């Protein structure tokens, strides 16, 4: 589920597309995407790609 939230943060696919891929409701991914832990992981991953 965390992977779906991280992909949602990237913004490359819509919540509906991700929900279909991960077989969950779009609201579930939206809630995870908004969590502080997910935001922290996404920021960390972004920094790692730039270095």
N, C-alpha and C positions, 0 to 999 in steps of 0.2 A: 504494500500500500504506500509506503514511503516513496518508492520509485515513481509511482503515479503522481504523487504530490510534487516531487522534484521536477518531473516533466511538465506539470502544469505551471510551475514557476517559470520555466524556460519560455513558455508561451508558444511553442512550435505547433501544438495541437490544441484543439478546443477541449473543454471539459467533457463534452459529449463524446468526442472521439476517444479520449482517454478512458472514460467510463466503459465504453464498449470493449476496449482492449483489455482492461483489468476486471471486467465483469462486476462493476460496482455502480452505485447511483452517483450521478454528477455532483450532487450536494456533498457527498462524502469526500470527494477529492477537493472540492472547494473549501471545505472546513479544514482539511489537512494542509492545504496550500497556505492558508492564512495563519497557521500556527507558528509561533516564534521559533521552534526548533527547525521546522522546514525552511523558514527564511534564512536561518543561520547556516544550515547546510548548503543552501543554494548560493549564498554569498561566498562561503568557503570554496565551493566547487568553481565558482566564477574566478576567484583569485588564483586558484591552482591552474586553471587553463591559461591564464595570462602570463604566468611565470615560466 
